[in-house]
Amino acid sequence: MISTPRLYAIVDAAFFLKTEDLAAFAEELAAGGCTLLQYRNKSGHARVMLEQARELRRRGGGTAKLIMNDRADLCLVAEFEGVHVGQDDLSPESVRSIIGPGRWLGVSTHNPEQMQQAGQTSADYLAIGPVFSTSSKDRPDPVVGLEGVRRARQLTRKPLVAIGGITRGNAASVIDAGADSVAVISDLLREPRKSAEEFFRVLR
């Protein structure tokens, strides 16, 4: 079974106008101690995604494990270490057949039924959320709260990643509720290196 770090940083292309800025942000996160980064780009422009992914690999691949959101094909081409899929993406087993047994596979879930179903797949880790209200999705699923994290913990022995509205102020409570890791987007955007370091202090 894999071991996920306490902080799972998400590099969301929606917040950056230039590939250079996105890559610099990822470098700062790595300098702050992040060893697991997910590249997320919901624009659907495969050429841009591949360009950005390759730049992330070139600039930060030596220190952090890189996970591709949604796109198993781009994961392979960009030589990332894994893929994360949601409920509306390819099925976990379809993704596994593409990426093989050696790369990480994560699956997002939003309720106990989805958690149970995902737990029966070859996914290496499962995500639960949104734990708190979040602005990073256009149509977010219903908030599950800390109770949702506790319930998810009871339903799986796989590593559990909590996501959605997690900040330095509430991250410890999410870990206490049973999550192995917290996935964060917004609260890393300003001063990423310093923010990551502060997360790790909170999550000891």
N, C-alpha and C positions, 0 to 999 in steps of 0.2 A: 504494500500500500504506500502511496506517495505521502509526502509531508508538505503541506502548504505553509508558507511563512505567514506571520500574523497580519501583515499588510500586503494586500493584492492591489497594486496600483493600476488604474485604467487610464490609458492615454487615448483620449477621445478627439478625433480629428476635427470635430465640429467647433472646437475652441481655438483652432489655429488656422491662420490664413496661409502660412507658408510651411512647406515640408521642413525647412531649416529650423523653424521655431518649434515644431512638434518634436523633432529629434533632439533639440537642445533641452526641451522640457524633460524628455525621457532620460537624458544624460544626468540632469540634475537629480531626478528621482533615484537613479542608480547610485549617485554620489551620496545621497541621503540614506542609503542602506537597502533600497528596494531590490529584491532578487527575483521578483515575479511581476511582469508587466503585460497587460493585455492591450493590444492595439485594436481600437474600435473605430470604424468608419461606416456610417449608415447611408452615405451618399450613393453607394452603388456603382461608383466609377472605378471599374477594376484597374484601369491603367494607373490612375492616381494612387489607388490603394497599394498596388504593387510597388510603385516608386517610393511611397512613404515607408512601406514595410521593409524594403531593401535598405533604405537609409537607417531605419531603426536597427536592423541587423548589423549594418556596417559600424554604426556608432556605439551601440550598447550591447551587442550580442555577447561580448566576452564576460560581462558581469551579471547580466540578468537573463532569466528564462523568459522567452517571448511567446505569447499566446495570441493567436489570430481570432478575432470575433467573427463568427458565422462562416467564413470561407475556408473550407478544407483545401480547396485547390490552391489558393494563394498561400496557405500555410506551407505547402510542399515547395512551391516555387521560390518563396522567400526564405525557406529553410528555418521556419519557426519551430519551436519545441512543442506546440500544441494548438488545439482549437477549442473555442467555447461556443456552444450553440444554445439558442433559445427554443421555446416551444413551437415556434412557427418556422424553424429552419429544418435542414435535413435531420433525419432521425439519428440518434446517437450511433446506432449500429451501421448506418450508411456512412457516417463520418469515419467510424473506426475502420471500415473496409477501405477507405481512401487513404487514411493517414498511417495505418498499420498499428502494431502493438506497442511500439516504442515511444510514441508521442503522447502527451497528456490530452485528455478529453474531459471537458467540463460541460455541465448541463444546467441551465437555469430552470428553477421551479418556483411556483407561486402559491401552492397549496399542498395539503397532505397527499392528495391523490397523485398529483404530479411528482411529488417527492418519492412516493412508493414506486411509481412506474420507472422513474429515472434510476432508482436504486437497484433495479433488476437488470440494468444495462451494463455495458463495459465501461461506463464513465468512471474516470479516476477521482473526480470530486464533484460535488453537487452545490449549486448556489440556491439560496432562498432569499426572497425579497419581493417587493421593497419593504425593508424593515421600518423605515420612516418615510414620510412624504419626500418626494424627489422631483427635481425639475429637469433631470437629464433625459427624460423620455417624454415624447409627445402624448402618448396615451398609456400612462403607467397602470400596472395592475393594482388591485386593492392592497393597502398597507397591511402587513402581517403582524407588525409589532414584535416586541421581545417574546411574547407568548408564542408567536409563530416560529421563532427561532428555537425555542424550547421544544416545541412539538416536532419540528424537523429533526432535532438532535435525537429524539426518541425513535425516529423512523429510519435512521441510517447510521451505519458505522463508517461510511466513507467520509473523507474530509469534508467539512461543511463551511462554505463561504457565504457570509451574509453581505447583502448589498442594498443600497437605497437610503439616501439621506444620512449616511454615517459620517460623523465628524470627530474631531479630537475630543469634543465634549461628551459624546455618547458612546464612543467606540468600546470602552472598557465594559460597559453594561451589556454590549452585544456579545463580547467574548464570555462574560460571566453567564450569559443565557445559553451558552453551548456551542457557539461558532468557533471554528478553528482559526478562521481568517476573516478580515473585513475588506471588502472591495470598495475603493474610494475613487471618486472622480473630482467633484467640485472642491472639496476641502484640501486638495493638493495643488490647485491651480496657481495660487499666489505663493511665491517663494517656495517652490517645490522641494528643494533640498531641505530647507529648515522645517517645512511642514512634515515631510517624511520622518525626519529625525524626531520631531515631537510626537508623531504617532507611535513610533517605536518605544519612546519613553513611557507613553501612556499604556502601551500594550504589553509591557514586560510581564 
